[in-house]
Amino acid sequence: MSFTVLIPARLASTRLPNKPLADIAGKPMVVRVAERAEQSGAAQVLVATDAPEIAAACANHGVRALLTRADHPSGSDRLAEACEQLGLTGDDIVVNVQGDEPLIDPALIDAVAGLLSKRSPAQMGTAAQAIESIEEFTNPNVVKVITDAQGLALTFSRAPLPWWRDGFAGGITQLPTAPAPLRHIGLYSYRAAFLRAFPRMAPAPLEQCEALEQLRALWHGHRIAVHIASAAPGPGVDTPEDLERVRRLWA
């Protein structure tokens, strides 16, 4: 199976300015992400960015980068342009690895890419892991996913899912066991033709309500295959505190 990893990266970040260029053990974070992705089975790994500074940093460390427009409203829009630049189309597989995941597991990238060769109805693939605490289950920043018998996503939500009607009658004091709750992991694979078409799809009301872009695909009738990971991925970087934690783990 052949696939391309694309890493969207932009300088603007409200909680951590210039995040892709943050130093981790002597290299910019976006370079560390690309190096992890290169340990996967990807045929090629590229950073898609609107910032010449990021492209230059990548070039300095031997990482390929594409300059894209600066007016893209989301990472998927940026990747759609990158697909056009690379001539990726049809059933070519693209994996979207976030530029703030310097500890991403290369095996997880391979697993999410492989979903689309195994499950022909799906236009997208993603990952999830078991939720093990009530705090995670009730946290709206932890996105939950429910799948069907074939491992295809039924829905995503920030609310506690599944809602155990009888077990939660007196409050949420334990986790449901059938089905067990799953935490969504923000790693995606796409068929290139679908990714190029996705930005032209009308935003879905449920997507806007939950602030979850993947709901647009389900709203328009497309299927998303879900890989269940056995272990949690390494921590991402959203804040200065996250960055310091990753630096300590790297050391």
RODO-2510 file (C-alpha; in nm, 4 decimals, decimal comma):
residues 251
     n   res          X          Y          Z
     1     m     0,0000     0,0000     0,0000
     2     s     0,1318     0,3421    -0,0972
     3     f     0,0294     0,6616     0,0793
     4     t     0,1384     1,0221     0,1280
     5     v     0,1639     1,1994     0,4635
     6     l     0,0765     1,5691     0,4590
     7     i     0,1422     1,7856     0,7650
     8     p    -0,0514     2,1161     0,7716
     9     a     0,1393     2,3887     0,9557
    10     r     0,0776     2,7587     1,0087
    11     l     0,2433     3,0147     1,2341
    12     a    -0,0748     3,1606     1,3834
    13     s    -0,1584     3,0108     1,7225
    14     t    -0,3403     3,1929     2,0005
    15     r    -0,1985     2,9852     2,2849
    16     l     0,1525     2,9211     2,1526
    17     p     0,2817     3,1725     1,8915
    18     n     0,5073     3,0300     1,6173
    19     k     0,4258     2,6797     1,7431
    20     p     0,5601     2,4826     1,4419
    21     l     0,9036     2,6416     1,4915
    22     a     0,9223     2,5745     1,8663
    23     d     1,2521     2,4053     1,9478
    24     i     1,2500     2,0415     2,0589
    25     a     1,5996     1,9084     2,1259
    26     g     1,7582     2,1313     1,8633
    27     k     1,5027     2,0992     1,5825
    28     p     1,1725     2,2772     1,5045
    29     m     0,8634     2,0877     1,6182
    30     v     0,7276     2,0524     1,2636
    31     v     1,0549     1,8855     1,1618
    32     r     1,0260     1,6445     1,4553
    33     v     0,6727     1,5559     1,3386
    34     a     0,7957     1,4955     0,9833
    35     e     1,0797     1,2762     1,1072
    36     r     0,8349     1,0602     1,3021
    37     a     0,6092     1,0342     0,9969
    38     e     0,9066     0,9298     0,7841
    39     q     0,9425     0,6233     1,0096
    40     s     0,6016     0,5057     0,8852
    41     g     0,5475     0,3266     0,5566
    42     a     0,4635     0,6503     0,3721
    43     a     0,5934     0,6877     0,0179
    44     q     0,6470     1,0588     0,0811
    45     v     0,6112     1,3059     0,3684
    46     l     0,5536     1,6764     0,3086
    47     v     0,4674     1,9817     0,5166
    48     a     0,1921     2,2042     0,3723
    49     t     0,2308     2,5605     0,4977
    50     d     0,1501     2,9218     0,4166
    51     a     0,4621     3,0525     0,5945
    52     p     0,7980     3,0886     0,4131
    53     e     0,9660     3,0669     0,7548
    54     i     0,8272     2,7167     0,8076
    55     a     0,9219     2,6095     0,4546
    56     a     1,2767     2,7397     0,5109
    57     a     1,3076     2,5583     0,8448
    58     c     1,1968     2,2356     0,6783
    59     a     1,4444     2,2806     0,3930
    60     n     1,7264     2,3346     0,6429
    61     h     1,6571     1,9891     0,7859
    62     g     1,5909     1,8013     0,4625
    63     v     1,2103     1,7966     0,4941
    64     r     0,9996     1,8656     0,1851
    65     a     0,7500     2,1513     0,2127
    66     l     0,4795     2,2975    -0,0099
    67     l     0,3787     2,6635     0,0073
    68     t    -0,0001     2,7005     0,0002
    69     r    -0,2369     2,9959     0,0062
    70     a    -0,2715     3,1931     0,3297
    71     d    -0,6522     3,2214     0,3207
    72     h    -0,7442     2,8589     0,3944
    73     p    -1,0008     2,8374     0,6779
    74     s    -0,8911     2,4890     0,7897
    75     g    -0,6174     2,2318     0,7636
    76     s    -0,8237     2,0132     0,5309
    77     d    -0,8559     2,3049     0,2862
    78     r    -0,4777     2,3436     0,2934
    79     l    -0,4302     1,9729     0,2288
    80     a    -0,6767     1,9825    -0,0604
    81     e    -0,4562     2,2434    -0,2292
    82     a    -0,1477     2,0329    -0,1537
    83     c    -0,3157     1,7352    -0,3257
    84     e    -0,3723     1,9487    -0,6334
    85     q    -0,0083     2,0623    -0,6350
    86     l     0,1108     1,7010    -0,6087
    87     g    -0,1388     1,5683    -0,8634
    88     l    -0,2916     1,3265    -0,6124
    89     t    -0,6396     1,2141    -0,7108
    90     g    -0,8769     0,9178    -0,7247
    91     d    -0,7996     0,6488    -0,4683
    92     d    -0,4536     0,7835    -0,3806
    93     i    -0,4349     0,7739    -0,0001
    94     v    -0,3383     1,0820     0,2011
    95     v    -0,2785     1,0845     0,5768
    96     n    -0,3207     1,4112     0,7672
    97     v    -0,0717     1,4238     1,0561
    98     q    -0,1109     1,7329     1,2725
    99     g     0,1975     1,9533     1,2984
   100     d     0,1801     1,9623     1,6780
   101     e     0,2210     1,5842     1,7319
   102     p     0,5996     1,5356     1,7653
   103     l     0,5515     1,2022     1,9471
   104     i     0,3095     1,0507     1,6932
   105     d     0,3499     0,6722     1,6636
   106     p     0,4544     0,5753     1,3073
   107     a     0,2658     0,2454     1,3460
   108     l    -0,0548     0,4393     1,4137
   109     i    -0,0038     0,6318     1,0895
   110     d     0,0305     0,3018     0,9025
   111     a    -0,2825     0,1611     1,0680
   112     v    -0,4990     0,4614     0,9774
   113     a    -0,3672     0,4656     0,6208
   114     g    -0,4422     0,0934     0,5882
   115     l    -0,8078     0,1363     0,6802
   116     l    -0,8971     0,2605     0,3334
   117     s    -0,7547    -0,0438     0,1572
   118     k    -0,9477    -0,2779     0,3897
   119     r    -1,2853    -0,1035     0,4052
   120     s    -1,3962    -0,0012     0,0594
   121     p    -1,7101     0,1937     0,1632
   122     a    -1,5025     0,4451     0,3604
   123     q    -1,3733     0,7712     0,2158
   124     m    -1,1941     0,8616     0,5391
   125     g    -1,0148     0,6783     0,8183
   126     t    -0,9313     0,7828     1,1731
   127     a    -0,8415     0,6334     1,5120
   128     a    -0,9780     0,5980     1,8635
   129     q    -0,8802     0,4451     2,1963
   130     a    -1,0686     0,3214     2,4999
   131     i    -1,1712     0,5814     2,7583
   132     e    -1,0617     0,4711     3,1036
   133     s    -1,1814     0,7472     3,3369
   134     i    -1,5049     0,9296     3,4141
   135     e    -1,3124     1,2580     3,3910
   136     e    -1,2285     1,1884     3,0271
   137     f    -1,5781     1,0609     2,9550
   138     t    -1,7438     1,3798     3,0802
   139     n    -1,4813     1,6243     2,9449
   140     p    -1,6200     1,8125     2,6393
   141     n    -1,2644     1,8592     2,5106
   142     v    -1,2406     1,4813     2,4733
   143     v    -1,4275     1,3881     2,1555
   144     k    -1,6131     1,0556     2,1644
   145     v    -1,6893     0,8307     1,8683
   146     i    -1,9451     0,5524     1,8260
   147     t    -1,8909     0,2845     1,5589
   148     d    -2,1080     0,0208     1,3944
   149     a    -2,0398    -0,3539     1,3683
   150     q    -1,8036    -0,2971     1,0722
   151     g    -1,5944    -0,0395     1,2568
   152     l    -1,7413     0,2569     1,0676
   153     a    -1,8204     0,5742     1,2591
   154     l    -2,1839     0,6417     1,3394
   155     t    -2,1224     0,9786     1,5039
   156     f    -1,8747     1,1948     1,6950
   157     s    -1,9657     1,4154     1,9895
   158     r    -1,8226     1,6157     2,2764
   159     a    -2,1038     1,4798     2,4943
   160     p    -2,0692     1,1554     2,6935
   161     l    -2,1385     0,8715     2,4487
   162     p    -2,2848     0,6167     2,4714
   163     w    -2,5463     0,7468     2,7136
   164     w    -2,6226     0,4617     2,9545
   165     r    -2,9872     0,5300     3,0316
   166     d    -3,0263     0,3003     3,3315
   167     g    -2,6718     0,3217     3,4641
   168     f    -2,6682     0,7030     3,4637
   169     a    -3,0078     0,7461     3,6286
   170     g    -2,8377     0,8571     3,9513
   171     g    -2,5492     1,0384     3,7832
   172     i    -2,2334     0,9293     3,6021
   173     t    -2,0500     0,7189     3,8602
   174     q    -1,9123     0,4442     3,6327
   175     l    -1,8352     0,3940     3,2654
   176     p    -2,0629     0,1966     3,0335
   177     t    -1,9197    -0,1373     2,9251
   178     a    -2,1273    -0,2322     2,6209
   179     p    -2,0363    -0,0586     2,4078
   180     a    -1,7251     0,0744     2,5808
   181     p    -1,6719     0,4492     2,5267
   182     l    -1,4038     0,5525     2,2765
   183     r    -1,1928     0,8672     2,2646
   184     h    -1,1332     1,0011     1,9150
   185     i    -0,7709     1,0518     1,8058
   186     g    -0,7303     1,3376     1,5566
   187     l    -0,5414     1,1506     1,2852
   188     y    -0,7092     1,1125     0,9452
   189     s    -0,6628     0,9294     0,6182
   190     y    -0,8496     1,0241     0,3015
   191     r    -0,8975     0,9123    -0,0536
   192     a    -0,7453     1,2025    -0,2455
   193     a    -1,0510     1,2650    -0,4657
   194     f    -1,2661     1,2944    -0,1531
   195     l    -1,0174     1,5272     0,0192
   196     r    -1,0111     1,7569    -0,2830
   197     a    -1,3936     1,7676    -0,2849
   198     f    -1,4395     1,8040     0,0915
   199     p    -1,3848     2,1837     0,1198
   200     r    -1,6598     2,2395    -0,1384
   201     m    -1,9188     2,0517     0,0686
   202     a    -2,1605     2,2726     0,2611
   203     p    -2,0796     2,2882     0,6338
   204     a    -2,3202     2,0732     0,8337
   205     p    -2,5376     2,2171     1,1131
   206     l    -2,4179     1,9411     1,3482
   207     e    -2,0559     2,0170     1,2553
   208     q    -2,1075     2,3825     1,3474
   209     c    -2,2898     2,2956     1,6688
   210     e    -2,0203     2,0548     1,7943
   211     a    -1,7248     2,2322     1,6236
   212     l    -1,6158     1,8983     1,4731
   213     e    -1,5275     1,9141     1,1041
   214     q    -1,5448     1,5365     1,0515
   215     l    -1,9211     1,5508     1,1060
   216     r    -1,9494     1,7199     0,7671
   217     a    -1,8463     1,3949     0,5989
   218     l    -2,1079     1,1915     0,7868
   219     w    -2,3754     1,4565     0,7265
   220     h    -2,3247     1,4247     0,3511
   221     g    -2,3440     1,0439     0,3610
   222     h    -1,9754     0,9486     0,3534
   223     r    -1,8296     0,6788     0,5760
   224     i    -1,5336     0,7036     0,8156
   225     a    -1,3488     0,3849     0,9182
   226     v    -1,2094     0,3788     1,2734
   227     h    -0,8947     0,1997     1,3925
   228     i    -0,9013     0,1145     1,7637
   229     a    -0,5543     0,1787     1,9063
   230     s    -0,4320    -0,0340     2,1937
   231     a    -0,2414     0,2519     2,3581
   232     a    -0,2751     0,6271     2,3887
   233     p    -0,0711     0,8358     2,1417
   234     g     0,2041     1,0620     2,2700
   235     p     0,0889     1,4023     2,3930
   236     g     0,0348     1,6831     2,1444
   237     v     0,1344     2,0461     2,1921
   238     d    -0,1291     2,3168     2,2366
   239     t     0,0135     2,5296     2,5203
   240     p     0,3530     2,6307     2,6615
   241     e     0,2981     2,3730     2,9358
   242     d     0,2447     2,1006     2,6747
   243     l     0,5652     2,2053     2,5002
   244     e     0,7679     2,1776     2,8207
   245     r     0,6210     1,8338     2,8894
   246     v     0,7156     1,7099     2,5412
   247     r     1,0665     1,8522     2,5808
   248     r     1,1064     1,6590     2,9057
   249     l     0,9794     1,3388     2,7453
   250     w     1,2156     1,3872     2,4512
   251     a     1,5094     1,4367     2,6874
***
